[in-house]
């Protein structure tokens, strides 16, 4: 099962900069159990529209079956870990 965390962000987004170290630490600690796909909404508006992203940061955790969880705003590590486990990471 492939688990992906899509991180929708923009360079001008202050809360996105707050989210980054949380994601980096999580990715390092969970080494290889899930993939992170960073989506710059200014450069990839089509992807943001496909996932109906309206606010930043938006984090979407999905697996082979589809979207497992969607978070809007800065999200704490514990909430992300719970969703990653639910997704099969």
C-alpha positions, 0 to 999 in steps of 0.5 A: 500500500502506497501512502502519500501526504500531499502538502499544498502550500505557497511561498507567501503563506506564513502558516505553511512555514510553521507547518514545514518543520513538523512535516520534515521531522515526521518524514525523517522519523517515519523514514520511508513509510510514506511519501511527501508530495509538495504542491505549490498552489501558485505553480500547480493550480490544476492539482489544487483545483482537483483536490478542491484546496481553498485554504493553506496549508492543506494536507491530504493523506491518501493511499491506494484506496483514495483520500483518508484524511484532509487537514486545513491549517497548521496540523500537529504531528500527533494528528498526522501520525494518527491519519498516517497509521489509519492510511497504512503507513 
